[in-house]
């Protein structure tokens, strides 16, 4: 089941528009666990790379 982000109505998986309000249904939910994990991994590696560069670059 797909949930409409606007009115929270449950819709069929094959539906492209919400049966209640007519809004387009998302292909994936923005609060999906996979999306959050992907963001965390990218942010983690960005911080690691930045830290390594600063350790090498900054004078001691």
DADA-V241495 format. One line per field, one symbol per residue. ss: DSSP state (a for helix, b for strand, c for the rest). Layout:
ss = ???
This chain:
ss = cbbccccccbbcccccbccccccbccccccccaaaaaaaaaaaaaaaaaaaaaaaaaccc
